Amino acid sequence: EPEVTQTPSHQVTQMGQEVILRCVPISNHLYFYWYRQILGQKVEFLVSFYNNEISEKSEIFDDQFSVERPDGSNFTLKIRSTKLEDSAMYFCARAQGNSPLHFGNGTRLTVT
Amino acid sequence: QQQVKQSPQSLIVQKGGIPIINCAYENTAFDYFPWYQQFPGKGPALLIAIRPDVSEKKEGRFTISFNKSAKQFSLHIMDSQPGDSATYFCAANPDPHAGKSTFGDGTTLTVKP
C-alpha cells in the first residue's frame, strides 16, 4: 500500500481547461515532489517542494504549472491551461532527508 | 551532463535466467543510485539502491554492481521469475537534492515461464 495517496486516479479534461491533481502523504514529511511520465517514456522530475515552498523545478515546470499545500496536508499540482502534450501519468512522491522516493500510484491525465 | 543512460530498452529471459540491466552517468555529483521497479498502472517502487563508496550491494535476488571509475552501474536479477516482469528504471540523485532523481529511460523485462 503506497504511503502517498493520489486523487483522482484518472482525469480527462479538454484542452485549455484547468486541472488540479491531489496528493495526500500519510506520514508528516517535509519533502514532496511531482514527477511526470508520458506513456512509455521515462519518469521526469517536475518540481520539489520543501517547507511549503518550491525548492527546485525543471524546465517542464513552466508558468502553466503551480503547486500548493493549502491545508498543510494535501499537496496539489495545478495545470492552468492544459495542452495535449500534458497528457501523462503524474506521480506525487515524498522523501525524508537523503532517503529514496516513495511514489504514489499516480494520476493519469488525458487531455483531449 | 544530467543524463542517465540505460540499456537495453527491453529484455526477455527464461525463468531462472539472470537479466542484467546497465546504466551509465556523467555527472560526478551524483551520490545515490536507486533502482525502481514499476508494474503497469502503478508508481515506481524502490527496489534497491547503492552509494558510490560500495562496489556491490545485494538484497535477496537483486544485486547492484557499481563501477565508480567507469561511472557505470548495473542491476542483476538472480533466478528471475515471471513475477519479476516489469519495467525497471535506474536513477541517480545529486547531493543535497536527494529527492530530485534523474531517471534512465527504463527497461521492460519479460520473464517467460
gemmi code that builds the backbone of each chain (N, CA, C; Angstrom):
import gemmi

chains = {
    "A": [
        ("GLU", (0.862, -1.201, 0.000), (0.000, 0.000, 0.000), (0.892, 1.243, 0.000)),
        ("PRO", (0.701, 2.113, -0.998), (1.595, 3.280, -1.079), (1.405, 4.197, 0.111)),
        ("GLU", (2.477, 4.887, 0.470), (2.391, 5.825, 1.572), (1.910, 7.177, 1.101)),
        ("VAL", (1.670, 7.300, -0.171), (1.182, 8.518, -0.763), (-0.066, 8.170, -1.563)),
        ("THR", (-1.157, 8.869, -1.287), (-2.414, 8.624, -1.975), (-2.683, 9.754, -2.949)),
        ("GLN", (-2.966, 9.408, -4.189), (-3.228, 10.419, -5.195), (-4.660, 10.321, -5.705)),
        ("THR", (-5.249, 11.480, -5.911), (-6.595, 11.525, -6.487), (-6.666, 12.619, -7.544)),
        ("PRO", (-7.481, 12.452, -8.578), (-8.144, 11.202, -8.935), (-7.159, 10.223, -9.563)),
        ("SER", (-7.583, 9.011, -9.799), (-6.695, 8.058, -10.453), (-6.638, 8.338, -11.953)),
        ("HIS", (-7.733, 8.884, -12.489), (-7.782, 9.213, -13.904), (-8.583, 10.498, -14.066)),
        ("GLN", (-8.026, 11.423, -14.818), (-8.680, 12.704, -15.067), (-8.673, 12.951, -16.573)),
        ("VAL", (-9.856, 13.171, -17.111), (-9.970, 13.525, -18.518), (-10.418, 14.973, -18.597)),
        ("THR", (-9.745, 15.760, -19.388), (-10.082, 17.165, -19.493), (-9.899, 17.641, -20.922)),
        ("GLN", (-10.552, 18.728, -21.221), (-10.410, 19.294, -22.558), (-9.261, 20.281, -22.575)),
        ("MET", (-8.633, 20.380, -23.705), (-7.525, 21.301, -23.889), (-7.946, 22.714, -23.461)),
        ("GLY", (-7.078, 23.374, -22.715), (-7.364, 24.722, -22.263), (-8.004, 24.789, -20.883)),
        ("GLN", (-8.462, 23.663, -20.384), (-9.077, 23.642, -19.061), (-8.022, 23.529, -17.969)),
        ("GLU", (-8.410, 23.929, -16.780), (-7.539, 23.818, -15.611), (-7.783, 22.477, -14.924)),
        ("VAL", (-6.730, 21.862, -14.451), (-6.867, 20.640, -13.668), (-6.062, 20.765, -12.382)),
        ("ILE", (-6.552, 20.120, -11.360), (-5.842, 20.063, -10.079), (-5.694, 18.599, -9.695)),
        ("LEU", (-4.458, 18.198, -9.510), (-4.157, 16.841, -9.092), (-3.767, 16.891, -7.619)),
        ("ARG", (-4.246, 15.920, -6.872), (-4.060, 15.953, -5.427), (-3.259, 14.784, -4.906)),
        ("CYS", (-2.568, 15.059, -3.836), (-1.689, 14.076, -3.224), (-1.834, 14.219, -1.714)),
        ("VAL", (-2.007, 13.092, -1.041), (-2.115, 13.115, 0.412), (-1.057, 12.183, 0.977)),
        ("PRO", (0.020, 12.735, 1.507), (1.021, 11.866, 2.133), (0.544, 11.391, 3.490)),
        ("ILE", (0.760, 10.133, 3.789), (0.309, 9.591, 5.055), (1.191, 10.074, 6.198)),
        ("SER", (2.502, 10.059, 5.977), (3.410, 10.497, 7.013), (3.602, 12.011, 6.936)),
        ("ASN", (4.001, 12.586, 7.994), (4.185, 14.030, 8.039), (5.602, 14.398, 7.599)),
        ("HIS", (5.847, 14.273, 6.290), (7.156, 14.587, 5.758), (7.204, 15.988, 5.184)),
        ("LEU", (8.388, 16.512, 5.042), (8.553, 17.882, 4.582), (8.839, 17.988, 3.093)),
        ("TYR", (9.418, 16.938, 2.521), (9.831, 16.996, 1.128), (8.791, 16.302, 0.255)),
        ("PHE", (8.335, 17.030, -0.749), (7.377, 16.461, -1.692), (7.812, 16.770, -3.111)),
        ("TYR", (7.395, 15.917, -4.004), (7.831, 16.042, -5.378), (6.685, 15.680, -6.322)),
        ("TRP", (6.734, 16.290, -7.476), (5.883, 15.852, -8.576), (6.791, 15.411, -9.722)),
        ("TYR", (6.426, 14.255, -10.261), (7.098, 13.715, -11.416), (6.048, 13.436, -12.485)),
        ("ARG", (6.517, 13.366, -13.718), (5.625, 13.091, -14.830), (6.197, 11.947, -15.652)),
        ("GLN", (5.287, 11.121, -16.169), (5.718, 10.036, -17.048), (4.781, 9.983, -18.248)),
        ("ILE", (5.256, 10.457, -19.375), (4.488, 10.317, -20.613), (4.479, 8.834, -20.965)),
        ("LEU", (3.373, 8.376, -21.499), (3.162, 6.946, -21.745), (4.364, 6.310, -22.434)),
        ("GLY", (4.917, 5.293, -21.778), (6.016, 4.527, -22.367), (7.372, 5.199, -22.282)),
        ("GLN", (7.438, 6.330, -21.592), (8.702, 7.056, -21.523), (9.230, 7.094, -20.096)),
        ("LYS", (10.313, 7.815, -19.924), (10.962, 7.852, -18.617), (10.197, 8.732, -17.649)),
        ("VAL", (10.509, 8.559, -16.410), (9.936, 9.388, -15.356), (10.751, 10.685, -15.287)),
        ("GLU", (10.048, 11.826, -15.305), (10.737, 13.113, -15.361), (10.382, 13.977, -14.144)),
        ("PHE", (11.388, 14.570, -13.572), (11.205, 15.466, -12.434), (10.507, 16.750, -12.873)),
        ("LEU", (9.512, 17.162, -12.095), (8.850, 18.441, -12.345), (9.257, 19.486, -11.321)),
        ("VAL", (9.019, 19.161, -10.042), (9.204, 20.171, -9.010), (9.400, 19.494, -7.662)),
        ("SER", (10.184, 20.158, -6.819), (10.319, 19.723, -5.435), (9.803, 20.824, -4.518)),
        ("PHE", (9.261, 20.406, -3.402), (8.550, 21.313, -2.503), (9.010, 20.996, -1.098)),
        ("TYR", (9.601, 21.990, -0.467), (10.134, 21.773, 0.871), (9.694, 22.895, 1.781)),
        ("ASN", (9.182, 22.519, 2.928), (8.794, 23.514, 3.917), (7.851, 24.562, 3.321)),
        ("ASN", (6.913, 24.044, 2.531), (5.859, 24.864, 1.923), (6.351, 25.852, 0.877)),
        ("GLU", (7.506, 25.556, 0.299), (7.997, 26.399, -0.794), (8.610, 25.530, -1.881)),
        ("ILE", (8.568, 26.026, -3.116), (9.258, 25.333, -4.191), (10.757, 25.458, -3.957)),
        ("SER", (11.443, 24.308, -3.939), (12.892, 24.345, -3.749), (13.628, 24.196, -5.075)),
        ("GLU", (13.019, 23.500, -6.005), (13.634, 23.348, -7.310), (12.567, 22.963, -8.321)),
        ("LYS", (12.749, 23.381, -9.554), (11.814, 22.995, -10.598), (12.569, 22.762, -11.894)),
        ("SER", (11.975, 21.958, -12.753), (12.606, 21.637, -14.023), (12.099, 22.572, -15.111)),
        ("GLU", (12.678, 22.418, -16.287), (12.258, 23.235, -17.430), (10.822, 22.934, -17.832)),
        ("ILE", (10.367, 21.721, -17.516), (8.990, 21.352, -17.846), (8.008, 22.188, -17.036)),
        ("PHE", (8.375, 22.514, -15.831), (7.505, 23.201, -14.880), (7.476, 24.682, -15.215)),
        ("ASP", (6.689, 25.045, -16.252), (6.628, 26.450, -16.668), (5.478, 27.160, -15.956)),
        ("ASP", (5.142, 28.328, -16.465), (4.146, 29.168, -15.786), (2.752, 28.549, -15.742)),
        ("GLN", (2.527, 27.523, -16.534), (1.230, 26.862, -16.517), (1.054, 25.949, -15.301)),
        ("PHE", (2.154, 25.651, -14.646), (2.129, 24.750, -13.500), (2.271, 25.527, -12.195)),
        ("SER", (1.613, 25.024, -11.165), (1.826, 25.559, -9.832), (1.587, 24.445, -8.822)),
        ("VAL", (2.191, 24.592, -7.666), (2.000, 23.622, -6.590), (1.637, 24.364, -5.321)),
        ("GLU", (0.862, 23.679, -4.495), (0.438, 24.261, -3.226), (0.287, 23.155, -2.204)),
        ("ARG", (0.364, 23.573, -0.950), (-0.024, 22.696, 0.140), (-1.007, 23.502, 0.987)),
        ("PRO", (-2.212, 23.670, 0.487), (-3.133, 24.667, 1.045), (-3.539, 24.455, 2.502)),
        ("ASP", (-3.646, 23.207, 2.915), (-4.148, 22.983, 4.276), (-3.137, 22.252, 5.140)),
        ("GLY", (-1.895, 22.270, 4.733), (-0.836, 21.620, 5.494), (-0.806, 20.128, 5.341)),
        ("SER", (-1.733, 19.574, 4.576), (-1.767, 18.129, 4.382), (-1.762, 17.797, 2.896)),
        ("ASN", (-2.860, 18.157, 2.203), (-2.912, 17.883, 0.766), (-1.846, 18.674, 0.028)),
        ("PHE", (-1.306, 18.046, -1.001), (-0.287, 18.665, -1.832), (-0.828, 18.626, -3.250)),
        ("THR", (-0.971, 19.780, -3.884), (-1.651, 19.806, -5.170), (-0.741, 20.291, -6.292)),
        ("LEU", (-1.012, 19.802, -7.482), (-0.379, 20.269, -8.709), (-1.491, 20.815, -9.586)),
        ("LYS", (-1.358, 22.054, -9.982), (-2.352, 22.675, -10.837), (-1.745, 22.959, -12.200)),
        ("ILE", (-2.490, 22.605, -13.225), (-2.114, 22.983, -14.584), (-3.194, 23.924, -15.066)),
        ("ARG", (-2.826, 25.158, -15.356), (-3.818, 26.208, -15.592), (-4.560, 26.033, -16.902)),
        ("SER", (-3.873, 25.785, -17.953), (-4.483, 25.678, -19.277), (-3.845, 24.485, -19.975)),
        ("THR", (-4.508, 23.353, -19.863), (-3.889, 22.115, -20.308), (-3.709, 22.073, -21.816)),
        ("LYS", (-2.612, 21.401, -22.196), (-2.324, 21.178, -23.611), (-2.336, 19.675, -23.866)),
        ("LEU", (-2.451, 19.317, -25.128), (-2.473, 17.889, -25.459), (-1.233, 17.177, -24.919)),
        ("GLU", (-0.102, 17.852, -24.991), (1.157, 17.235, -24.566), (1.293, 17.108, -23.053)),
        ("ASP", (0.327, 17.623, -22.313), (0.321, 17.426, -20.860), (-0.233, 16.050, -20.487)),
        ("SER", (-0.763, 15.349, -21.452), (-1.280, 14.001, -21.188), (-0.137, 13.110, -20.722)),
        ("ALA", (-0.295, 12.559, -19.537), (0.779, 11.770, -18.932), (0.278, 11.205, -17.609)),
        ("MET", (1.101, 10.363, -17.005), (0.897, 9.980, -15.612), (1.646, 10.980, -14.756)),
        ("TYR", (0.997, 11.471, -13.731), (1.631, 12.395, -12.811), (1.754, 11.704, -11.457)),
        ("PHE", (2.974, 11.652, -10.983), (3.245, 10.979, -9.715), (3.671, 11.977, -8.654)),
        ("CYS", (3.057, 11.860, -7.529), (3.495, 12.572, -6.337), (4.441, 11.646, -5.588)),
        ("ALA", (5.444, 12.217, -4.959), (6.379, 11.412, -4.187), (6.794, 12.191, -2.958)),
        ("ARG", (7.173, 11.465, -1.938), (7.700, 12.112, -0.750), (9.028, 11.473, -0.402)),
        ("ALA", (9.840, 12.223, 0.301), (11.127, 11.719, 0.765), (11.447, 12.403, 2.079)),
        ("GLN", (12.298, 11.780, 2.824), (12.729, 12.345, 4.100), (14.247, 12.362, 4.108)),
        ("GLY", (14.825, 13.564, 4.044), (16.270, 13.677, 4.024), (16.855, 12.994, 2.812)),
        ("ASN", (17.953, 12.301, 3.020), (18.619, 11.627, 1.917), (18.102, 10.197, 1.795)),
        ("SER", (16.819, 10.071, 1.608), (16.186, 8.761, 1.531), (15.549, 8.616, 0.160)),
        ("PRO", (15.226, 7.398, -0.219), (14.631, 7.220, -1.539), (13.226, 7.789, -1.622)),
        ("LEU", (12.801, 7.996, -2.834), (11.467, 8.491, -3.082), (10.434, 7.395, -2.868)),
        ("HIS", (9.299, 7.791, -2.308), (8.140, 6.907, -2.224), (7.052, 7.524, -3.098)),
        ("PHE", (6.707, 6.813, -4.143), (5.751, 7.328, -5.105), (4.337, 6.873, -4.787)),
        ("GLY", (3.390, 7.719, -5.161), (2.006, 7.293, -5.192), (1.746, 6.494, -6.461)),
        ("ASN", (0.495, 6.057, -6.622), (0.143, 5.272, -7.808), (-0.173, 6.140, -9.022)),
        ("GLY", (-0.150, 7.426, -8.842), (-0.247, 8.313, -9.984), (-1.657, 8.709, -10.360)),
        ("THR", (-1.743, 9.796, -11.109), (-2.981, 10.231, -11.750), (-2.729, 10.229, -13.242)),
        ("ARG", (-3.576, 9.494, -13.946), (-3.458, 9.508, -15.406), (-4.251, 10.697, -15.934)),
        ("LEU", (-3.584, 11.647, -16.537), (-4.235, 12.823, -17.100), (-4.333, 12.650, -18.608)),
        ("THR", (-5.553, 12.752, -19.093), (-5.794, 12.681, -20.531), (-6.388, 14.003, -20.983)),
        ("VAL", (-5.698, 14.678, -21.866), (-6.166, 15.953, -22.403), (-6.656, 15.716, -23.829)),
        ("THR", (-7.912, 16.062, -24.054), (-8.497, 15.802, -25.387), (-8.733, 17.113, -26.147)),
    ],
    "B": [
        ("GLN", (24.870, 16.447, -19.280), (25.614, 16.005, -18.102), (24.683, 15.414, -17.048)),
        ("GLN", (23.400, 15.781, -17.124), (22.459, 15.291, -16.145), (21.833, 13.975, -16.539)),
        ("GLN", (22.171, 13.449, -17.712), (21.509, 12.254, -18.194), (22.007, 10.996, -17.511)),
        ("VAL", (21.095, 10.035, -17.481), (21.440, 8.680, -17.081), (21.027, 7.787, -18.243)),
        ("LYS", (21.982, 7.087, -18.795), (21.712, 6.262, -19.967), (21.515, 4.813, -19.541)),
        ("GLN", (20.432, 4.229, -19.980), (20.056, 2.885, -19.546), (19.899, 1.965, -20.761)),
        ("SER", (20.357, 0.742, -20.597), (20.196, -0.248, -21.670), (20.095, -1.650, -21.074)),
        ("PRO", (19.450, -2.591, -21.755), (18.732, -2.407, -23.019), (17.344, -1.809, -22.789)),
        ("GLN", (16.677, -1.486, -23.832), (15.326, -0.945, -23.741), (14.337, -2.033, -23.339)),
        ("SER", (14.583, -3.239, -23.819), (13.728, -4.364, -23.443), (14.573, -5.623, -23.354)),
        ("LEU", (14.060, -6.571, -22.590), (14.835, -7.762, -22.285), (13.872, -8.922, -22.046)),
        ("ILE", (14.140, -10.031, -22.680), (13.319, -11.222, -22.474), (14.227, -12.353, -22.024)),
        ("VAL", (13.886, -12.963, -20.907), (14.666, -14.091, -20.407), (13.724, -15.226, -20.014)),
        ("GLN", (14.281, -16.393, -19.917), (13.520, -17.538, -19.426), (13.562, -17.544, -17.897)),
        ("LYS", (12.560, -18.119, -17.314), (12.535, -18.278, -15.856), (13.837, -18.924, -15.384)),
        ("GLY", (14.393, -18.344, -14.328), (15.662, -18.836, -13.809), (16.878, -18.134, -14.392)),
        ("GLY", (16.686, -17.391, -15.467), (17.775, -16.653, -16.086), (18.197, -15.456, -15.246)),
        ("ILE", (19.275, -14.815, -15.672), (19.816, -13.676, -14.921), (19.841, -12.457, -15.828)),
        ("PRO", (18.763, -11.700, -15.845), (18.781, -10.482, -16.664), (19.715, -9.438, -16.048)),
        ("ILE", (20.388, -8.704, -16.904), (21.301, -7.655, -16.466), (20.910, -6.367, -17.179)),
        ("ILE", (20.728, -5.322, -16.382), (20.368, -4.012, -16.917), (21.492, -3.044, -16.562)),
        ("ASN", (21.924, -2.286, -17.534), (23.083, -1.419, -17.353), (22.717, 0.055, -17.411)),
        ("CYS", (23.424, 0.831, -16.604), (23.226, 2.278, -16.623), (24.577, 2.981, -16.543)),
        ("ALA", (24.625, 4.158, -17.141), (25.839, 4.965, -17.111), (25.458, 6.413, -16.866)),
        ("TYR", (26.324, 7.116, -16.189), (26.061, 8.521, -15.882), (27.319, 9.326, -16.136)),
        ("GLU", (27.150, 10.651, -16.184), (28.298, 11.526, -16.427), (28.576, 12.467, -15.262)),
        ("ASN", (27.517, 12.842, -14.568), (27.666, 13.847, -13.517), (28.273, 13.219, -12.266)),
        ("THR", (29.472, 13.608, -11.929), (30.143, 13.036, -10.761), (29.547, 13.529, -9.443)),
        ("ALA", (28.624, 14.475, -9.522), (27.959, 14.945, -8.307), (26.889, 13.960, -7.816)),
        ("PHE", (26.504, 13.037, -8.664), (25.536, 12.029, -8.221), (26.156, 11.189, -7.116)),
        ("ASP", (25.389, 10.970, -6.049), (25.972, 10.185, -4.957), (25.035, 9.116, -4.420)),
        ("TYR", (23.944, 8.882, -5.104), (22.992, 7.877, -4.647), (22.292, 7.330, -5.867)),
        ("PHE", (22.266, 6.004, -5.988), (21.814, 5.377, -7.229), (20.754, 4.327, -6.900)),
        ("PRO", (19.496, 4.712, -6.985), (18.419, 3.757, -6.729), (17.954, 3.076, -8.010)),
        ("TRP", (17.393, 1.918, -7.834), (16.687, 1.229, -8.910), (15.223, 1.121, -8.513)),
        ("TYR", (14.370, 1.391, -9.491), (12.936, 1.323, -9.244), (12.320, 0.246, -10.148)),
        ("GLN", (11.300, -0.378, -9.590), (10.526, -1.375, -10.332), (9.119, -0.816, -10.511)),
        ("GLN", (8.616, -0.894, -11.712), (7.288, -0.344, -11.969), (6.426, -1.374, -12.686)),
        ("PHE", (5.275, -1.663, -12.084), (4.285, -2.516, -12.726), (3.248, -1.632, -13.411)),
        ("PRO", (2.590, -2.153, -14.438), (1.593, -1.329, -15.167), (0.543, -0.743, -14.226)),
        ("GLY", (0.296, 0.534, -14.393), (-0.721, 1.205, -13.589), (-0.289, 1.587, -12.197)),
        ("LYS", (0.973, 1.361, -11.881), (1.482, 1.685, -10.542), (2.623, 2.680, -10.642)),
        ("GLY", (2.906, 3.295, -9.503), (4.066, 4.173, -9.448), (5.342, 3.366, -9.289)),
        ("PRO", (6.473, 3.962, -9.621), (7.743, 3.266, -9.403), (7.931, 2.979, -7.917)),
        ("ALA", (8.487, 1.837, -7.622), (8.751, 1.446, -6.237), (10.227, 1.105, -6.099)),
        ("LEU", (10.821, 1.626, -5.035), (12.243, 1.374, -4.815), (12.515, -0.106, -4.663)),
        ("LEU", (13.514, -0.561, -5.393), (13.919, -1.968, -5.351), (15.178, -2.133, -4.513)),
        ("ILE", (16.181, -1.382, -4.850), (17.481, -1.467, -4.197), (18.258, -0.210, -4.578)),
        ("ALA", (19.181, 0.195, -3.722), (19.950, 1.398, -4.011), (21.375, 1.227, -3.517)),
        ("ILE", (22.276, 2.042, -4.066), (23.683, 1.927, -3.717), (24.327, 3.306, -3.655)),
        ("ARG", (25.338, 3.422, -2.827), (26.167, 4.622, -2.772), (27.473, 4.350, -3.512)),
        ("PRO", (28.159, 5.379, -3.998), (29.366, 5.153, -4.813), (30.559, 4.605, -4.046)),
        ("ASP", (30.496, 4.581, -2.742), (31.628, 4.045, -1.988), (31.546, 2.530, -1.825)),
        ("VAL", (30.540, 1.930, -2.438), (30.338, 0.480, -2.356), (30.333, -0.073, -3.770)),
        ("SER", (31.007, -1.184, -4.003), (31.097, -1.718, -5.359), (29.977, -2.717, -5.667)),
        ("GLU", (29.374, -3.247, -4.622), (28.299, -4.199, -4.854), (27.348, -4.204, -3.661)),
        ("LYS", (26.075, -4.364, -3.971), (25.079, -4.497, -2.910), (24.064, -5.538, -3.330)),
        ("LYS", (23.728, -6.392, -2.384), (22.830, -7.494, -2.692), (21.651, -7.470, -1.724)),
        ("GLU", (20.466, -7.600, -2.276), (19.272, -7.729, -1.445), (18.397, -8.799, -2.063)),
        ("GLY", (18.386, -9.947, -1.403), (17.622, -11.061, -1.950), (18.176, -11.482, -3.294)),
        ("ARG", (17.318, -11.520, -4.306), (17.760, -11.938, -5.641), (18.300, -10.776, -6.483)),
        ("PHE", (18.291, -9.577, -5.921), (18.693, -8.391, -6.671), (20.071, -7.921, -6.216)),
        ("THR", (20.936, -7.679, -7.194), (22.294, -7.221, -6.917), (22.610, -6.019, -7.792)),
        ("ILE", (23.191, -4.989, -7.164), (23.719, -3.856, -7.916), (25.238, -3.982, -7.924)),
        ("SER", (25.814, -3.822, -9.105), (27.259, -3.694, -9.235), (27.564, -2.262, -9.633)),
        ("PHE", (28.563, -1.679, -8.975), (28.858, -0.261, -9.196), (30.319, -0.087, -9.533)),
        ("ASN", (30.598, 0.598, -10.639), (31.972, 0.890, -11.056), (32.131, 2.404, -11.085)),
        ("LYS", (32.697, 2.930, -10.012), (32.779, 4.379, -9.869), (33.685, 5.007, -10.930)),
        ("SER", (34.801, 4.368, -11.227), (35.740, 4.962, -12.192), (35.134, 5.016, -13.594)),
        ("ALA", (34.333, 4.017, -13.921), (33.690, 3.984, -15.235), (32.362, 4.725, -15.245)),
        ("LYS", (31.900, 5.102, -14.074), (30.585, 5.745, -13.916), (29.483, 4.892, -14.524)),
        ("GLN", (29.510, 3.636, -14.118), (28.514, 2.696, -14.598), (28.000, 1.858, -13.438)),
        ("PHE", (26.766, 1.460, -13.545), (26.223, 0.552, -12.545), (25.180, -0.337, -13.215)),
        ("SER", (24.972, -1.487, -12.629), (24.082, -2.452, -13.269), (23.266, -3.207, -12.223)),
        ("LEU", (22.136, -3.690, -12.686), (21.235, -4.490, -11.844), (21.220, -5.915, -12.390)),
        ("HIS", (21.418, -6.863, -11.499), (21.330, -8.268, -11.846), (20.174, -8.882, -11.049)),
        ("ILE", (19.370, -9.666, -11.726), (18.279, -10.354, -11.038), (18.548, -11.853, -11.112)),
        ("MET", (18.867, -12.424, -9.987), (19.180, -13.850, -9.938), (17.884, -14.669, -9.951)),
        ("ASP", (17.964, -15.842, -10.568), (16.820, -16.771, -10.567), (15.520, -16.021, -10.893)),
        ("SER", (15.490, -15.353, -12.011), (14.342, -14.498, -12.337), (13.058, -15.322, -12.456)),
        ("GLN", (11.971, -14.676, -12.066), (10.653, -15.297, -12.040), (9.681, -14.498, -12.914)),
        ("PRO", (8.618, -15.138, -13.389), (7.627, -14.379, -14.187), (7.091, -13.152, -13.453)),
        ("GLY", (7.004, -13.223, -12.140), (6.543, -12.080, -11.349), (7.504, -10.911, -11.357)),
        ("ASP", (8.722, -11.128, -11.842), (9.686, -10.020, -11.970), (9.443, -9.211, -13.236)),
        ("SER", (8.550, -9.693, -14.093), (8.251, -8.968, -15.330), (7.690, -7.594, -14.985)),
        ("ALA", (8.400, -6.565, -15.400), (8.060, -5.191, -15.037), (9.001, -4.270, -15.811)),
        ("THR", (8.824, -2.977, -15.599), (9.774, -2.012, -16.138), (10.705, -1.575, -15.020)),
        ("TYR", (11.977, -1.576, -15.299), (12.986, -1.222, -14.306), (13.661, 0.080, -14.725)),
        ("PHE", (13.757, 0.974, -13.765), (14.414, 2.252, -14.002), (15.612, 2.383, -13.068)),
        ("CYS", (16.746, 2.757, -13.632), (17.823, 3.212, -12.772), (17.661, 4.722, -12.611)),
        ("ALA", (18.248, 5.231, -11.575), (18.158, 6.656, -11.309), (19.415, 7.098, -10.590)),
        ("ALA", (19.612, 8.400, -10.574), (20.757, 8.967, -9.880), (20.311, 10.242, -9.194)),
        ("ASN", (20.790, 10.403, -7.967), (20.428, 11.571, -7.171), (21.665, 12.398, -6.840)),
        ("PRO", (21.610, 13.690, -7.104), (22.724, 14.543, -6.682), (22.549, 14.941, -5.224)),
        ("ASP", (23.593, 15.300, -4.602), (23.544, 15.801, -3.229), (23.571, 17.306, -3.270)),
        ("PRO", (22.781, 18.083, -2.558), (21.892, 17.650, -1.476), (20.458, 17.403, -1.895)),
        ("HIS", (20.148, 17.509, -3.181), (18.763, 17.341, -3.604), (18.448, 15.867, -3.745)),
        ("ALA", (18.395, 15.185, -2.659), (18.276, 13.738, -2.690), (16.993, 13.262, -3.333)),
        ("GLY", (15.948, 14.084, -3.302), (14.698, 13.627, -3.870), (14.566, 13.901, -5.343)),
        ("LYS", (15.456, 14.710, -5.878), (15.388, 15.010, -7.298), (16.192, 13.957, -8.043)),
        ("SER", (15.484, 12.983, -8.563), (16.132, 11.890, -9.251), (16.129, 12.122, -10.750)),
        ("THR", (17.240, 11.757, -11.364), (17.296, 11.700, -12.816), (17.164, 10.234, -13.207)),
        ("PHE", (16.145, 9.933, -13.958), (15.842, 8.552, -14.301), (16.430, 8.164, -15.648)),
        ("GLY", (16.774, 6.891, -15.763), (17.074, 6.321, -17.065), (15.784, 6.114, -17.839)),
        ("ASP", (15.924, 5.674, -19.071), (14.764, 5.524, -19.949), (13.905, 4.303, -19.619)),
        ("GLY", (14.426, 3.412, -18.809), (13.655, 2.235, -18.427), (13.963, 1.019, -19.283)),
        ("THR", (13.824, -0.138, -18.664), (13.988, -1.420, -19.355), (12.772, -2.272, -19.056)),
        ("THR", (12.105, -2.711, -20.094), (10.951, -3.591, -19.907), (11.444, -5.032, -19.910)),
        ("LEU", (11.293, -5.665, -18.771), (11.753, -7.045, -18.607), (10.571, -8.001, -18.690)),
        ("THR", (10.722, -9.021, -19.494), (9.738, -10.099, -19.567), (10.438, -11.392, -19.198)),
        ("VAL", (9.914, -12.065, -18.190), (10.457, -13.353, -17.792), (9.449, -14.423, -18.208)),
        ("LYS", (9.856, -15.269, -19.107), (8.953, -16.297, -19.626), (8.978, -17.528, -18.728)),
        ("PRO", (7.804, -18.111, -18.488), (7.742, -19.277, -17.593), (8.380, -20.523, -18.207)),
    ],
}
model = gemmi.Model(1)
for chain_id, residues in chains.items():
    chain = gemmi.Chain(chain_id)
    for i, (resn, *xyz) in enumerate(residues, 1):
        res = gemmi.Residue()
        res.name, res.seqid = resn, gemmi.SeqId(i, " ")
        for name, pos in zip(("N", "CA", "C"), xyz):
            atom = gemmi.Atom()
            atom.name, atom.element = name, gemmi.Element(name[0])
            atom.pos, atom.b_iso = gemmi.Position(*pos), 0.0
            res.add_atom(atom)
        chain.add_residue(res)
    model.add_chain(chain)
structure = gemmi.Structure()
structure.add_model(model)
structure.setup_entities()
